[in-house]
């Protein structure tokens, strides 16, 4: 006996119309009709639900229905492969996240310890009013001081292995005006003075000219030493 006839017999035994049978398993009447005429087959979960509902074994329902048995075997095989694939993907994600956790923590410790170790070479104060998190202030003379942001490693899911910005700023008061030197370096840069910008009181911002380098030579050296101490 084939599955379609088996389902039809079950329905008749329980005096169910195709509509009534369809409602029990949340399908349409046309779907039930297709099952009975073997134009399509129930999926495995629906077959199990039918088996439980009418207390008839799957073996009995599928007896002699080779086509349906092959279909179910394919579904079961696909489910096994899918389960295996999902398991592998989850395992890979777990391995990647664990690896990133150790990489992130290693670089966090390295960067933050280097920053604090570099700061310890200088006498500094903390100005918490400047920006969120505060700034470390290192005096050069009565008219000049350096400011460094309170650095911390970016968050875990920022996927960064270093500070977002490596900055040192120097404020120089000259005849009532403020000149600012800004160090912002990137990996691989060697000559610090080539990557220092100067902000003047009139709002202009430029790279250091040769005359600037001569005028602020000692300050540039001091600021570059600070930068190298905390960031490199």
N, C-alpha and C positions, 0 to 999 in steps of 0.2 A: 504494500500500500504506500502510495506516495504522500508527501506532507500535505499537499493541497487538499486531498481527499480526507486526510486525517483531521485537518482543521475544520473542514465542512461538517464531518461527522460529530466532532466535539460540539460545534455550534448547535447542531440539530438536537443532540442529546439534551442539551440545556435550554432548548427552546429559545434560542437567541437569533434575532435577525442579524444581518450583516452590520446594520447600524449599531445595534446593541453590543455586538462583539467588538466593534471598532471603538466604542466609548470606553470599554474596559481597559484598553491598551493605548488610549490617546492617539489613535490613528483615524483615517477617514474610511468611510464605507467602501470607496473605490480601492483603497489599499487592501482591505480584507478580500474584496473580490479578486484582486490580482494575486493574492496569496493562494486562494482556492483554485484559481485557474492556472497557477504556477507561472504567471508572467513575472512575478518577483517573489522574494522570500523575506520572512521576518529576520531581523538581526538577532544576534546571539542573546542579548539581554531580553528582547521581547519573547524569544522562545522559552527562556528560563521563566519569565513571568507567566506565560501560558501554562507551562508545566506545573508551576506552583499553584496557579489559580484553579486548575482542573484536576490536580493530583494525578498527572500522567507523566511517565518518565520520558526523558529526552530520547532514550534509546527506542522506545516504542513509537514516538512521533516521527523519528527519522529512519525507521526501519525501511530498507530497500530504496530509500531516496538518495541515490549516489550523488546526484547533482547538488542537493542541499548539503550533504555531508562534506563534499569538496569545498563548497562555499564557506561552511563553518570552519573547516580546517585552515583555509586561507585567512579568515578573520582572526583565528586564534594565533596563527603564525605571525600575522601582522602585528597583533597586540603584543606578542612576546618581543618582537623586534623593536617596536615603539617603546616598550618599557625599558629595554636594554639601552636604546639610544638616549632616552630621557635620563636614565641613571648615569650614563657616561657624561652627558652634558652637565648634569648637576655636579658630578665629581670634578670635572674640569674647572667649572666655575669656582668650586670650593678651593681647589688647588691654587687657582689664579688669585683668589681673594686672600688666601693665607700667605701666598708669596708676596703680594703687594703689601700686606700688613707688616711683614718683616722688613721689606725694603723701605716702606714709609717710616717706620719707627727708627730704623737705622739712620736714615738721612735726617730725620727730625732731631735725633740725639746729636748727630754730627754737626748740623748747622747751628742749633741753639747753643750747644756747648762751645763751639768755636766763637760765636758771637759774644757770649758772656766771658769767655776766657780773654778775648781781645779787649773787651771793655775794662777788665780788671787791671790792665796795664796803665790806665789813666785815672786821674781824679775826675769824677763826674758827679753830677746831681741829676735829679729826675724832675722834669717839668710836666706834670700831668694835665696842665691846663691847655697845652698847645693843641693836641689832637687826641682823639680817642685812643687810649692805650698809653699815652704819654710819650715823651721824648727824653733821651739821655743827652745831657748838656755837658760838653767838655770845653772849658775855658782855654783860650790861647793867650790872650792878654786882655787888658781892661776894655778894649774896643772890638774884640774879636772872639767869637765862640763857635763851636761846632754843635750840630744837632743830629742825632741818629734816632730813627723810629724804634719803638719797643718791638723788636722783631719776634715773630713766632712762626712756626711751620704752618703752611696752609692746611686746611682741613683734610681729613682722610680721603673724602670723595672728590676733592679738587684734583687728585691725581697729579700732584706736583712733588718734586723731590728737592725743592729748594725754596727760599723766600721768593715771593712774587716780584719784589723790587728790592734792589740793594742800593740804598741811598745814604749819602752823607751830605749834609748842607753846612756851609760856613757863612756866618753873617758878620760883615765887616762894616763898622760905622766910620765914615769919613766925612768930616765937616758937616755933620748933621744928616748926611745921606747914608742909606744902607745899600751895600753891594753884597750880593749873594753868590757864592760859588757852589755849584751843585755837582757832586760825583754820582754818576749812575753808570755802572760798568756791567759788562756781560762777559761770559766765559770766553777765554781765549784772547782777551785784550791785554796788551802788555804795557804800553805807555799810558799811564794814568792821565797825564796832562792833556792827551788828545781827546779825552772823553769827559772833560769837565766843561760845563757851561757856566756863563756868567750872566746874572740878572742885575741890571742896573736900576737906579732909582726911577728913571724915566720909563721903565716898563719893557725895555728891549732885552732880548735874550740872545746870546751869541756864544760861539766857541771862543775859547781864550785866544787872544791875539798874542803875538810875540812880545809886545810891550806889557800885556797883562801878565804873561808868564814871568817876566823879569820883575815886575812890580810886586807880585804876590808869590815869588819863588819859595820863600820859607814857609808861608801858609800852605801853599800847594803841597810841599813835601810833607808837612805835618798831617794834612788831611788825607793824603795818599797813604801814609803810614797807618792812620786810623782805619781807613778802608781795608787795607790788606790785613790788618790785625783781626778785624771782626768778620770779614767775608771770605778771605782766601786761605 
